[in-house]
Amino acid sequence: MAQPCRWCGVEACRDRFDECLALDFSDARYGAVHHLTAHTYALQHRIYTDGFEVTVAGFLLDHLEQPPTPGAMRALTADVDGGTRVRREEPGPPPSEPTGPSVADVVTDTPETYRASVRAWAQSVAERFVD
């Protein structure tokens, strides 16, 4: 039996995330929220540096209901792929106790339930990083 993730409390959370990615890339109706899925998982698992976490949280909250424009995606990707380190070498400290929705709360039954549950997860995680 796998241990629960220190950041989200879910057993085999990476496997669940990979299932979401498979849906995102195989069906555009699911993939419509890929920008939320990928960044929410990374934010919840403290992959980004402290300063960039706030940037990503704002991006998520700004794009809950409407996908980012190509320009907004390029700007965020330029930060992620740019010369300034925005990814931690090791994940940041986990919370004292995982709270709120996680990748385990993503419902994959239909594209509609998937998008709604990803939005709820993204909003909950992002709100923890903004004032």
N, C-alpha and C positions, 0 to 999 in steps of 0.2 A: 504494500500500500504506500503510495506516494505521500510525502509530507505536504501539508498546506503551504502555499506560497507565503513568504514573509510580508509581501507588499499588498496582496489582495485577498489572502486567505483561501484561495481556491486550489484544490489538488489538480495537478496537471494543467495549470492555467495556460501554459504555452501551447499545449495540444488544442485546447479550446480556441485560443487565438488563431492558430493555424487553420482550424476549421472555418473560422470567420474569413480569413484571407482567401481560402479556397472559394468560398461563396462570392466574395467581393470580385475576384478575378474571373469567375466563370459565368456570372449573370449580372448584367448591368443594373438590374433592379435592386440587387443587393449592394453592388459596388457604388451606388449613388452616395453611400455614406462611408466609403473607404477612408476619406480624409479624417473622419471622426474615429473610426475603428483603430487605425494604426497609431494615431497620435494619442488617443486616450489610453491605449495599452502602455505605450512608452511613458506617458506622464504618470500613470498610476504606479508603474514599476520603477520610477525615479531614474530613468535612463538619461534624461537631459540634465544639464547643469542648472543650478538654482536660478540664475538670471533668465535662462531660456525657458524654464518651466512657466514663468509668468507670461512670456510671449506665446507659448503654445496654448496655455489656458485661455488667453484672450482670443486666439485664433479659433479655438473650438467653440467658445461662446458666441463669437461673431458668425459662425457658419453652421449652427445647429439646424436651422431650417432651410438654408439655401447653400448649395455647394459654393466653394470659393471660385472666383474667376481664375482663369489661367495665370493672370498676373499675380494674384495673391498667392497662388500655389508656388509660382516661380520664386517669389520673394521669400517664402518660408523655406523652400527647398534650398535656395541659395544660402540661407543661414545654416541649415543642417549640413550642407555639403561644402560650405565655405571654409575659409582659413581660420576662423575663430572656433575654438572647441566648444561645441554645444552638447556633445554626448559625454557622459561620464565614462571613465575607464572602468569603474565599478559602480553598480547602482547605488543611489543615495540611501540614506537610512530609512528603514521601513517604519511605518507608524507603530505606535505602541500596541495597537490592535487594529487590524484591518476593519474598515467601516464602509458602508454604502455599497452601491451596486458594483459589480465586477463583470468580467467577461463571462462568468457563469450565468449571469442574468440576461445575457443576450439570447433572444428567442429566435430560432431559425426556421420556424414552421412556414412562414410566408415572407415575401419581400416586405410587406407592410409592417408585420410584427417585428421583423428584424430591424428595419430602419427606426421604428419607434423605440425599441429597446436600446439600440446603439445610441440614439439621441439622449435618452434618459441617463445612460451610463456616462456618456461624455459630459453632459451638463453637471452631474453630481461630482465627478472627478475634477473637472475644470474649476468649479466654484471653490474648491478647497485651496486653490493656488492664487486666487485674486482677493483683493481687499473688499 
